Amino acid sequence: MDDFLRLSASTARFTYGAPRAFAFGDEGRLLWFLRSTGPTDPFDSLWVLDTATGTESRLADPLELCPELRREPGARPGLPGLPELPELPAAERRLRERIRLVAAGIGSYALSGDGRRAVFALYGRLYEVTADGTGQPAPIPAAGPALDPRPNADGSRTAYVSADALYVAPGGQVSPADGARWGLAEFAAAEELGRSRGHWWSPDGVTLLAARVLESALQRRYFADPAHPELPAGDFAYPEAGGPNAEVQLWVLGPDGARVRLDWDAESYPYVSDAGWESTGEILLTVQNRLQQTVLLLCADPATGRTRELSRTVHPQWVDPLPGTPARLPDGRMLTAADTPGDARALAVDGAPLTGDGVQVRRVAGVHEGRLLIEAGLRDPAEQQVLLLDPATGSLAPLADGPGVHSVQAGAGTLLLTSADADGIRRLVRTADGREFTPADLSRPLPYRVVPVLERVTEHGVPTALVLPRDHVPGRRLPVLVDAYGGPGYQDVSAEPRRWQAKQWWADQGFAVVTVDNRGTPYVSPAFTHAMYRGFSEVTLEDQVAALRALGARHPDLDLGRVGVRGWSYGGYLSAMAVLRRPDVFHAAAAGAAPTDFRHYDTAYTERYLGLPQDNPEVYERDSLLTDAPKLTRPLLLVTGLADDNVHPSHTLRLSQALTDAGRPHQLLALPGVTHMTPGGTREKVMALELEFFRRELG
């Protein structure tokens, strides 16, 4: 590998040493977070920043708690010398995949109700630690390899999951041995609905709300490692489009063994996208119908299980998630997402619009000084601002509205503001009395300062970005590399700087790198996002082609006679589709982890956009790439991780088989033991192989 790829691999794409997973505690005085000790240290420790003194303290070091993590000096993750890590519980491995967590060491933690105590799991063992820093983390006895520990209000008891059962320490198992999985989020919730947890303590620290998940109706997905034929295949339950979902129930588990099931119309609203205690006497939960066209906010009585509807959000296509909604405001009114007549993503209070056409709301981050904290787009979709919104009048006041991407986290009057632009990522803690602190960032400074050329093109105003070699001389024609995702739920064209590092590397290899956020991607407008309703392929490819041609007309140095395309996941689908269906435009493709036939992808994601395959077979047939195999005339490199439990390797292998059956030459790179996240330097190794491929095929 060259220097940049080696650096990217050894720093986990410039994330090792950066603070993450922030949480406020003790009335905003304490800011907890995770961070490793430097840019090549993969093992996150638990830290706390005391805003009373500005002092940072490391409270838990995984290398001290788990000495087998120690390695020889100079060894780097993903490179020779890194020892085998201790085995994670299988359920935690799957959960880390769902939430895209690649860090080693302490992956996550949870705070007690007062925010002065934290608990965490470390390779199946549980620990607790207090913020006063007077002692070492103390082990919490567990029934077996454990995950997702959560303390109650005063930290005197900890709930955790082991072997699909819910336990309390001190105490014992609190869930019945009934063949169900207790206390964890099912695949659909964790992967697609934004809910990664499955148990919640009541505010008085006595009672638990727990998810009961029954997966017996689901098909099993299997993984065998061909590099280790002596090992048995692993498997897990997978909700395939059109097939059954897991049956999800919510139960209140009392200290005396009493159990109460929350009662709602789960047949009509099978998805639980959020849940939690509003008070000791009330639970709030958010449920959705299978096609996600109706979202209900319900309140539940934990003593009887009876529920009552508080708000209903309906959309004829799908209700696009807006984090922080639906919610009940402190004065009892209902806060929901809404679309304005002028095509803005907005907020409504009791059904009345609160924000207008000039604000594209992206997230409700909390309440600060009686006003709502929101993240929104006011200008170009590549940027994001932080605003204070008065829920009574709708008036807006900026907190962070300069160029770049700004986000916020709040805790009892204290704010954590994060700003990202071409110069890097900066974090600022601002207390209620005006003092400011900066949590230390020990990550490797980004090697490139990238300022892509951002343009909106075509009649749809499609966001695009162009990155040229740093030594580019105007008039020199360049082959084009389209490097894009293109799928729903993810924005590629953003002012966040880390995502442009690899694109600049590609450009410096001699390419004009083009990124296009076609219709269906988020943050432009509701109509733009919903353009993907009942069909992925046509709108994706139409916009990519039109945007590429528009950029070629504006930038004559782009050689549209030599166009490559690469991508991963939905971007892999886009890449394979591009050379199969538009070989007149795209001349070579590297397609990684491509979902080649959405009839075999998961329920919640696929059905949200395409509907049920039983009801819309023509949509699924049109979006499948398998029948396009005989059309291949361009070079195609297929890449798949053989341990990918998101886009199962069978997607790539089915396309490869169809191409082989049709007599169409192609290349297949199968990566044993590699998951969807391509950790440990795998991504960079694949990039090196892709570079060789594109140089050969595009000249």
SVG drawing of the C-alpha trace seen along z (x, -y; Angstrom):
<svg xmlns="http://www.w3.org/2000/svg" viewBox="-56 -35 64 64">
<polyline fill="none" stroke="black" stroke-width="0.4" points="0.0,0.0 1.1,-3.6 1.6,-6.1 -1.9,-7.5 -3.6,-4.0 -1.2,-2.8 -2.0,-5.9 -5.7,-5.6 -5.6,-1.9 -3.5,-2.5 -5.7,-5.3 -9.1,-3.7 -9.7,-6.4 -8.4,-9.2 -10.8,-8.3 -8.5,-6.7 -7.9,-9.3 -10.9,-11.4 -13.4,-11.7 -16.9,-10.1 -20.0,-8.8 -20.6,-12.0 -23.1,-12.0 -23.8,-14.7 -24.2,-13.8 -24.6,-15.4 -26.8,-18.3 -24.5,-19.1 -21.3,-19.3 -19.8,-16.1 -19.2,-15.3 -18.5,-11.6 -16.9,-10.3 -14.8,-7.5 -11.3,-8.1 -8.2,-6.2 -4.7,-7.5 -3.6,-8.5 -4.0,-8.2 -2.8,-4.6 -4.3,-3.3 -7.5,-1.3 -8.6,-0.8 -11.1,-3.3 -10.9,-4.3 -13.7,-5.9 -13.0,-9.6 -14.9,-12.4 -14.5,-16.1 -15.4,-18.1 -16.7,-21.4 -16.3,-22.8 -12.5,-22.6 -11.9,-21.9 -10.1,-18.7 -10.2,-15.5 -9.8,-12.2 -9.4,-8.7 -11.6,-6.5 -11.2,-3.1 -8.4,-1.8 -9.2,1.4 -5.5,2.4 -5.4,2.5 -8.7,4.3 -7.9,6.8 -4.1,7.3 -4.4,9.7 -5.1,6.7 -1.5,5.5 0.6,5.8 4.1,5.3 5.3,1.7 4.7,0.7 2.0,3.2 -1.0,1.6 -4.6,2.8 -5.1,4.5 -1.3,4.9 1.0,7.7 1.7,7.8 -1.8,7.2 -2.8,10.2 -6.2,11.8 -8.7,9.9 -10.7,11.7 -14.0,13.1 -17.0,10.8 -20.4,12.4 -22.1,13.2 -25.0,10.9 -22.6,8.0 -20.8,8.6 -24.1,8.4 -25.1,5.3 -21.8,3.5 -22.4,4.3 -25.9,2.8 -24.7,-0.5 -21.5,-0.6 -19.2,-0.4 -15.6,0.5 -13.7,-0.7 -11.9,1.8 -11.7,1.6 -14.7,0.0 -17.3,-0.2 -20.1,-1.9 -21.3,-2.7 -24.4,-3.8 -24.9,-6.3 -26.9,-6.1 -29.9,-8.4 -27.8,-11.0 -25.0,-10.7 -22.3,-10.2 -21.7,-6.5 -21.1,-4.5 -21.2,-0.8 -19.8,0.9 -19.0,4.2 -15.5,5.3 -15.4,8.5 -18.2,10.1 -17.2,8.8 -19.0,6.0 -17.6,3.1 -18.8,0.0 -16.9,-3.2 -17.7,-6.5 -16.8,-10.0 -15.0,-11.0 -11.9,-9.1 -11.1,-7.7 -11.0,-4.1 -10.5,-1.6 -13.4,-0.2 -15.1,2.5 -16.2,5.8 -19.9,6.6 -20.6,10.3 -22.5,11.7 -24.2,15.0 -22.1,15.4 -20.7,13.4 -22.7,10.2 -23.6,7.1 -25.6,3.9 -25.4,3.2 -27.5,0.3 -27.6,-1.0 -30.7,-2.1 -31.3,-5.6 -28.9,-5.5 -26.5,-2.9 -27.3,-0.3 -28.4,2.3 -27.4,3.1 -29.5,4.8 -27.7,6.7 -28.2,9.4 -26.5,12.8 -27.4,15.7 -30.6,13.9 -31.9,13.5 -32.3,10.3 -30.5,10.2 -30.1,7.8 -27.0,7.6 -27.2,8.0 -30.1,10.4 -30.5,12.8 -32.5,13.6 -35.7,11.5 -36.9,12.7 -38.7,16.0 -37.0,18.9 -39.6,19.0 -37.5,19.4 -37.6,15.7 -34.8,13.2 -35.1,10.7 -33.6,7.2 -32.1,6.7 -33.3,4.9 -34.2,7.1 -32.4,6.9 -35.0,4.5 -35.0,2.1 -31.2,1.9 -30.4,1.8 -33.2,-0.3 -35.4,-1.9 -32.8,-3.7 -33.5,-1.6 -30.5,0.3 -31.5,1.1 -34.1,3.4 -34.4,2.6 -35.1,-0.5 -35.1,-1.2 -38.0,-3.1 -37.0,-6.5 -37.3,-5.1 -34.8,-2.3 -37.1,0.5 -38.9,1.7 -37.7,2.7 -39.3,2.2 -38.0,5.0 -38.4,6.1 -39.3,9.7 -38.3,10.8 -39.5,14.0 -37.7,15.0 -38.8,18.5 -40.8,17.6 -37.7,16.0 -35.5,17.8 -31.9,18.4 -28.9,16.9 -25.7,18.9 -22.0,18.0 -19.2,20.4 -15.6,19.3 -13.9,21.1 -10.5,20.2 -11.3,22.3 -13.2,25.3 -12.7,27.0 -15.1,24.5 -18.9,24.9 -21.0,22.3 -22.6,19.6 -26.2,18.4 -28.7,15.8 -32.4,14.9 -33.0,12.6 -36.2,10.8 -36.3,11.0 -38.5,8.7 -42.1,10.0 -41.4,12.6 -42.2,12.6 -40.8,10.1 -39.7,10.9 -42.6,10.7 -41.8,7.8 -43.5,7.3 -42.8,4.9 -43.2,6.1 -43.0,4.4 -40.9,6.6 -41.6,5.8 -39.3,6.5 -41.7,9.0 -41.8,11.1 -44.9,9.4 -45.1,9.1 -47.4,6.8 -47.5,6.8 -48.0,3.4 -51.1,3.7 -51.3,2.0 -52.4,3.2 -49.1,4.9 -50.6,6.7 -51.2,3.3 -48.2,1.6 -45.4,4.3 -42.4,1.9 -41.3,0.4 -38.9,-2.4 -38.6,-4.0 -39.6,-3.4 -38.8,-4.6 -40.2,-5.9 -41.7,-9.3 -42.3,-8.9 -42.7,-6.1 -46.3,-5.9 -46.1,-6.4 -44.3,-4.8 -44.0,-6.4 -43.5,-4.3 -43.4,-4.9 -44.8,-2.3 -45.1,-2.1 -47.1,0.0 -45.1,2.3 -44.9,0.0 -44.0,-2.9 -46.7,-5.2 -48.3,-5.7 -46.3,-6.4 -48.1,-6.5 -46.8,-8.0 -48.5,-6.0 -48.5,-6.4 -48.8,-3.3 -49.8,-2.6 -47.1,-0.3 -49.6,1.1 -52.2,2.3 -50.4,2.3 -53.2,0.2 -52.1,-2.3 -53.5,-5.5 -52.7,-7.3 -51.1,-10.7 -50.1,-11.6 -50.4,-10.2 -48.1,-11.0 -49.2,-9.8 -47.6,-10.0 -48.9,-8.5 -45.4,-7.2 -43.5,-6.8 -42.9,-8.8 -39.3,-9.8 -37.7,-9.6 -36.9,-12.9 -34.9,-12.1 -36.4,-13.6 -40.0,-13.2 -42.7,-12.4 -42.3,-13.7 -44.3,-15.4 -43.2,-18.9 -42.9,-19.9 -46.2,-21.8 -48.0,-18.6 -48.3,-19.5 -47.3,-17.0 -44.2,-17.7 -44.3,-15.9 -42.6,-16.0 -44.5,-17.6 -43.9,-18.7 -44.8,-22.2 -46.6,-23.2 -43.3,-24.7 -41.5,-21.4 -39.6,-21.8 -39.1,-19.2 -40.7,-21.0 -42.0,-20.6 -45.6,-20.9 -47.0,-21.3 -50.4,-19.7 -50.7,-19.6 -50.0,-23.3 -46.8,-24.2 -44.0,-25.6 -41.3,-26.0 -41.6,-27.3 -40.4,-26.8 -36.9,-28.2 -35.8,-25.6 -35.1,-21.9 -35.2,-20.4 -33.0,-17.4 -33.0,-16.6 -34.5,-17.8 -31.6,-17.6 -33.3,-18.6 -34.5,-21.6 -32.3,-24.5 -33.4,-27.5 -37.1,-26.8 -36.5,-26.5 -36.0,-23.6 -32.5,-22.8 -32.7,-21.8 -30.2,-20.9 -31.4,-22.1 -30.3,-23.2 -30.8,-26.9 -28.6,-27.2 -26.9,-24.5 -27.8,-20.9 -24.0,-20.2 -24.1,-22.4 -26.0,-22.2 -26.8,-24.8 -27.7,-24.6 -30.7,-26.8 -32.9,-27.6 -36.6,-27.3 -39.3,-28.9 -42.1,-26.3 -44.6,-29.1 -43.8,-31.5 -41.7,-29.6 -39.0,-32.2 -35.4,-31.0 -32.1,-32.1 -28.8,-30.8 -26.3,-29.0 -23.9,-27.8 -24.6,-28.9 -21.3,-29.5 -20.1,-27.5 -19.8,-23.8 -21.7,-21.1 -22.7,-21.9 -24.3,-19.6 -25.2,-19.9 -25.7,-17.9 -27.4,-19.4 -27.3,-18.6 -29.0,-20.7 -27.9,-24.1 -24.5,-22.9 -23.9,-22.5 -21.5,-20.5 -21.2,-22.1 -19.3,-20.3 -18.3,-22.1 -16.8,-20.5 -15.5,-22.1 -12.5,-21.8 -10.1,-22.8 -11.2,-19.9 -13.5,-19.0 -13.8,-21.2 -15.7,-20.6 -16.7,-23.2 -18.3,-22.7 -20.2,-25.8 -21.6,-25.9 -24.7,-27.8 -22.5,-30.5 -20.6,-31.1 -17.3,-29.1 -15.9,-27.2 -13.8,-24.0 -12.5,-22.0 -12.2,-18.2 -8.8,-17.0 -8.7,-15.4 -5.8,-13.1 -6.5,-11.9 -4.2,-12.2 -4.7,-15.6 -6.3,-15.1 -3.6,-14.9 -5.6,-16.8 -7.5,-20.1 -10.1,-19.3 -12.5,-22.0 -14.6,-20.2 -16.4,-22.1 -20.0,-21.9 -22.7,-22.5 -26.5,-21.9 -27.2,-20.5 -30.2,-19.4 -33.8,-20.5 -33.9,-18.7 -31.2,-20.6 -29.1,-17.5 -26.1,-18.2 -22.8,-17.2 -19.1,-17.5 -16.0,-17.5 -12.5,-16.8 -9.5,-17.3 -5.8,-16.2 -3.9,-18.8 -1.4,-19.2 -4.0,-19.4 -3.1,-21.7 -6.2,-23.2 -6.5,-21.8 -5.3,-18.3 -8.1,-15.8 -8.8,-13.4 -10.6,-10.1 -13.6,-10.4 -14.3,-8.3 -17.8,-8.4 -17.5,-7.6 -21.0,-7.7 -23.5,-6.0 -26.8,-7.2 -29.2,-5.4 -31.8,-6.6 -30.8,-7.7 -27.2,-8.8 -25.8,-12.1 -22.5,-11.9 -22.1,-15.6 -21.4,-17.2 -19.0,-19.7 -17.8,-17.1 -14.1,-16.8 -13.2,-13.1 -15.3,-11.8 -13.2,-13.8 -9.8,-12.3 -10.1,-9.1 -11.7,-11.0 -8.7,-13.3 -6.4,-10.3 -8.3,-8.9 -8.1,-12.3 -4.3,-12.4 -4.0,-9.1 -5.1,-10.9 -8.9,-11.0 -11.6,-13.7 -13.7,-12.3 -17.4,-13.0 -19.9,-12.5 -23.7,-12.8 -26.5,-12.8 -29.3,-11.7 -33.0,-12.0 -33.9,-9.7 -31.0,-10.9 -31.8,-13.0 -31.7,-16.7 -32.7,-18.5 -36.5,-18.4 -39.2,-15.9 -40.2,-15.6 -36.5,-15.0 -36.3,-12.3 -39.6,-10.6 -38.7,-10.4 -37.4,-6.9 -40.9,-5.6 -41.7,-2.3 -38.4,-2.1 -34.6,-2.5 -33.0,-1.9 -34.6,-4.3 -34.3,-7.5 -30.8,-6.6 -29.4,-5.9 -31.2,-8.7 -29.9,-11.4 -26.3,-10.0 -26.2,-10.1 -27.8,-13.5 -25.5,-15.0 -22.4,-13.5 -23.2,-15.0 -24.0,-18.4 -20.7,-18.4 -18.9,-17.4 -20.5,-20.3 -19.3,-22.7 -15.8,-21.2 -14.2,-20.4 -11.2,-18.6 -13.6,-15.7 -13.1,-13.0 -16.5,-11.4 -15.1,-8.8 -13.3,-7.2 -15.7,-6.9 -15.3,-4.5 -17.7,-4.0 -17.2,-2.6 -19.2,-2.2 -20.1,0.0 -23.5,1.3 -26.1,-0.7 -23.1,-2.4 -22.1,1.1 -25.6,1.6 -25.3,-1.7 -21.9,-0.8 -22.9,2.7 -26.2,1.3 -24.3,-1.5 -22.2,0.8 -25.0,3.3 -27.6,0.8 -25.7,-2.3 -22.4,-1.0 -22.6,-4.0 -21.8,-6.2 -19.9,-4.0 -16.9,-2.1 -15.7,-0.1 -17.1,0.5 -16.0,1.8 -19.1,2.9 -18.7,3.8 -21.3,5.5 -24.0,4.8 -27.6,5.8 -28.2,7.2 -31.8,8.5 -33.9,6.6 -36.2,9.6 -33.4,10.9 -32.8,7.8 -34.4,7.0 -38.1,6.1 -38.0,2.6 -35.6,1.0 -36.8,2.5 -40.6,2.4 -40.4,-1.2 -39.5,-2.2 -40.6,0.6 -43.6,2.0 -44.3,5.7 -42.9,8.0 -46.2,9.8 -48.0,6.6 -45.4,5.1 -43.5,7.9 -42.8,5.8 -41.0,3.2 -38.7,5.8 -38.1,7.4 -37.2,4.0 -34.7,3.2 -33.0,6.6 -29.7,6.8 -29.7,10.6 -31.7,10.4 -29.2,7.8 -26.3,10.2 -26.3,11.1 -26.0,7.4 -22.5,6.9 -20.0,5.6 -17.8,3.5 -15.2,4.6 -16.8,5.3 -15.0,6.1 -17.4,7.6 -16.3,7.4 -17.9,9.0 -17.1,9.8 -17.9,13.4 -18.9,12.4 -21.3,9.6 -24.5,10.0 -26.1,6.8 -25.7,7.5 -25.2,11.2 -22.4,12.4 -25.1,14.4 -26.1,11.2 -22.7,10.8 -22.4,14.6 -25.8,14.8 -24.9,12.0 -21.5,13.7 -23.3,16.9 -25.7,15.2 -22.8,13.6 -21.0,16.9 -24.1,18.7 -24.4,15.9 -20.8,16.3 -19.9,12.7 -16.3,12.3 -16.0,10.5 -13.7,10.4 -14.8,11.6 -13.0,10.7 -14.3,12.6 -12.9,11.6 -13.0,14.3 -14.0,13.1 -14.7,9.5 -18.0,7.8 -19.9,5.0 -17.8,2.4 -14.5,3.6 -12.5,2.9 -8.8,3.4 -7.4,1.9 -9.5,4.1 -11.0,1.0 -7.6,-0.4 -6.4,3.0 -9.5,3.1 -8.8,-0.4 -5.3,0.5 -6.8,3.4 -9.5,1.1 -6.8,-1.4 -5.0,1.2 -8.3,2.3 -9.3,-1.2 -5.8,-2.1 -5.9,1.0 -9.4,0.6 -9.6,-3.1 -6.0,-3.7"/>
</svg>
